[in-house]
């Protein structure tokens, strides 16, 4: 038996030695690979430099000849996604050109992303069907001395029909920029319509009902509206109030964000591909936006009215009563519910 034990011991010692040798070799190879990778990165970084870049844009036929085209992109020289970033100049041949050079040139070896606009996101370029198109991307080879980027714009979100920068707000309008909340990841603007006579000394003791509406960027201003088509909520309210057909009221528009679909989708309708954050969005409205409006505007006590394009009632599960809600753009065609709806 002891010979067997000694054999096992010797085998274990041998295996241990082999394992140590193997691990040492592996660590040596890993260290060598890490050094090689570091050397490649250092060499790549040494080759990075700023070079001049010329952009040549062919615009679609519906482009208004008197409007300026802009580049909006990821690099600081492309104005970090400002919609009215780098202006392009219209040449005699009808094409639009911009050249970035000197300290405004672009770095080689890095991927740059951009889109073409006419000054705001309501006039951003789209594909030939008028649908959203992905960002345009390019990388300048480190060996190039300069680069030329040529693009053809298929269409515009607004079909070339609006005038960027034209403000169409009517009446007494207040803007609250970048309203911040820890509940959701994106800040958002709020637009507030105050009725005629709100600031008159004779009305200083009057209190008004409040109507809260989603997609606030579309409500009162062509410059911020999707495809440049505003819903004319301000003009309509002004007319109906002055005609005595509705009670004077305050209207609060909550701008949406790039997370709109998730914020308007309740958790019970969410999927792995389509998350739902309507409950958090509802808390934002009830616990943060409404108290801010209550503190800054002369509102009637109690609940106000909500215009809803999401299942906003899920936001009030523990409230003894809910505010009156008007839902006129509800969509049941979402995720697995679309299959049920269509069947």
N, C-alpha and C positions, 0 to 999 in steps of 0.2 A: 504493500500500500504506500509506504513512504517513497518508493521510487516513482510511483504515479504522482504523488504530491509534488516531489521535486521537479518532475517533468512539467507539471502545470505551472509551478513557480517560474521555471526557466522560460516557459512559453509566454507567461505574463510579462516577464522582464523584457523579453525580446519584442513583444508587441508594444510595450510601453516605449521602448527605445525607438521603434519604427514610427509610432504615433508622434513622438516628439520631433523626430527628423522630418516627418511629413508636414507637421504644423509649422516648423521653422521654415521649410521650403515654401509653403503656401504664404506665410507672412512676408517672406522675402520677395516673392512674386508680387504680392499686393502692394508692398512698399515701392517696388520698382514701377508698377503700373501707376501708382499715385504720383510718383515723381514725373513719369512721362506725361500724365494728364496735366500736372501743374506746369510743366514746360510748354506743352501745347497751348494752354490757356495764356501763359505769359507772352508767348510769341504772337497769339491772336490779338491780345490787348495792345501789344506794341504796334500792330498794323492798323489799329483803329485810328481814323483821322476824319476830319471834316472836309467834305468836298462840295463843290457847287452842284446844284440839282435844278434842272429846268423841267417844269410841268407844262404840258400842252394838252388842252382839253377841247374836245369837240362836243358842242352842246346840241341838244335835240331841236327840231324846228320850232317847237312851241315856246322856246326861251325868249322872253321879252328883250328886245335889243337895248333898251335903256336901263337894264338892271345889271348889277355887278355879280360876278361869280366868285366864290371863295373856296379855298382849301381849308378843311378842318381835319386835324390829325393828331396822332399820339405824341409826336416830338414837340419840344418847346418851340422850335422854329415854325411848327405848324399850329401853334397857339393852343396846344393841349386840349383839343376837342372843342374849342370855342366855335360856335356855328358861323360867326363872321370872322374867321381866322385870317388867312392870307388872301388878299384880293388879287384877282387875275385881270389882266388887261386884254381887251378885245382887239385882235389884229385886223388888218384889212381883209384877210381871207376868211374872217368870221370865226376863227379859232381863238381860244383864250389862253394866255400865257402868263406864267409867273416864274421867276428865277430866284432861288435862295442861294446866297453865296456869302463868303466871308464868315463872320461869326454866326450868321444865320444858315449856313450850309448844314447838310445832314451827315451823320456819322456813318462810315462804312462798317460793314460786318454786322449791323443790327437790323432787325426787322422793323419797318415803319408801316403804320396803318393810317389811312385817310379816307375821306369822302369829299364829294363836291356838293356845295349848297349855293343858294342864292341869298344867304344872309341869316337864315334861321332854320330850325329843324322842321318847320312846316313846309320848307321848300327844298329839303334834301333830295339828292338823286335817288331813283329807284330803278328796278329792272324794267324790261320792256313791257311787262304786264302791270306796271304800277305797284309792284310788291316791294317790300323791304329787300335791299341787297346787302350782302356781307361787306365788311370793310375791305377796301382795296389795300393790298399789302405788297411790299417790295423790300429787297435787301440789296444794298450796293456792295459789289465785290471789293474787298480791300485793295485790289490792284488797280481799280479804276481811278482816273484823275477827276472825272466828273460824270454825271448821269443825266439822262433824259427820260422822263416818265410820260408816256402818251396814253390818254384814256378817252373813251367815248361814252358820254352820258346817254343812257337810253331814254330816260324820262324823269320827270319831277314828281314829288309826292302830291303837289297841288295842281299838276298839269300845266304849270306856268301861268296860273290865273291870278295869283295874289301879288300884293306889293309888300315885300319884306320891310319891316320897320314901321309900317303904317299902324298906328294905335287907333283902335276903334272903340275904346271904352267910352261909355255914356253915363252921365250922372256923377254922383258922389262916390268915388271908388277909392278904397284903401288896399294897399298890398302889404302882406307880411312875408318877407323873404326868408327862405331857408328855415322853416319851422323844424326844430330838431326834437327827436324822440329817441330814447334808448330802446323802445319796443320794436322798432323797425329800422332797417339799416340805412335807408335813404332819407335825407331831408326833403322837404317839399314846400312850395310856396302856397300861400292862402290869399284869395282875392275876396274882398268884402264890399258888397253893394249896400249903400245907405240910402234910404228913401228920400224923396223931395221934402225939404223943410226940416230935415233931421237936425241941422245945426242952427236953425232959427231960435232966437231967444224965447219966442212964444211957445216953442215946443220942448223946452228944456226938461219938462217933467214927464213927457210922453215916453211910454215903453212900447217896444215893437216885437212882434213874433219874428222868429228866425227860421229861415229855410236853409238847410245844409244840403249841398249838392256835390257829387263826385265829379271827377274829370274837370276840375276847375279851370284848367288852361283853355278849355274849349268854350267856356260859357260867355265871355264878355269881350274877348280881344282877338281879332284876326291874326295878329302878329304871333300869338302863342298857340293858336288852334291847330288841330290836326288837319293837314292839307289846306290850312289857311281859311277854313270855313268855321266861323264862330256861330254859336247857337242863339245869339242876340237876346240873351236872358236880361241884360241890363236895359236895352231899348224896350223890350216887351214889358218889363216891370214898370219902367217910367211911364209908358203910355197907359197901362191899365190903372195905375195909381192915380194919375192925373185925370183920367176919365171917371174915377170913382167906382171902378168895377171890382177892385180888390182892396183889401186893407193894406195900408202902407206896411212894409216889412223889410227886414234885413236879410240879405242873401249872402251866405258864406260858401265860396267855392274852394274845394280842396284839390289841388293839383295832384295828378297821378305821378308815378315814378316808373322806372324801367322794370320794377317788380310788380306792375299793375295786376297781372293775371293772378299771381299768388295772393296778393292782398285782397282781391275780390273773391277768392275761392275759400269756402269754409273747409275746415279740417276733414269733415266727414265725406267730402267730395274729392279730397286730394288723392293723388297717386304718386308713385315713386318719381315719375317724370314731371308731374305737375303738383308742386307742393301747395298747401293751403294755409294762408295766414290771415283770413278774414277776422278771426277772433281777436288777433293782435291789432288789426286795423280798426276794429270796432272799439277796442280799449283806447286806442289813440284818439278816436273821435270823442268818446264819452268822457274819458278821464283827463285828457290833456287839451284838445282843441276847444271843446265846448267850455271848459272853465276859463280858458284864455279869452274867448269871445264874451262870456258872461262878465268878465272883469273889465272889459274895454268898451263894450257897446251897451246901450240902454235897451235891454231885452226884457220881454215879459217873463215873469217867474214861471218855473215848471219846464216841462219838455217842449222842445221845438219840433219842427217837422224835418223829415229826412227824405231826400230823393235818392233812391237806391238803385244801383245797377249790380249789386251783389247780395248775397244772402245775409243782409246786415242784421236780421233779427237774432242770428246766432251770437251777436255781440252783447245781448242783453239778457242772458239766461237767468241771472239772479236778481233782476230788477223786478219790483212789484208791478210795474207797468212799463210799457214801451212807448216811445214817441210815435206819433202818426207817421207812417211810412208810405211813400208813393214809389212803386217800382214799375217802370215802364220800359226798361231795356233788359229784363232778365233773360238769361240764356240757359236753357236746360241741356243744350248740346255740348257737354263737357265730359271728357274722359269716357268711362264706361257708361255714363248716363246717355251719351250720344247714341250708343247702340240701342238702348232701351227706347229712347225717343223715336228713333227712326223705325224701329220694329213695330 
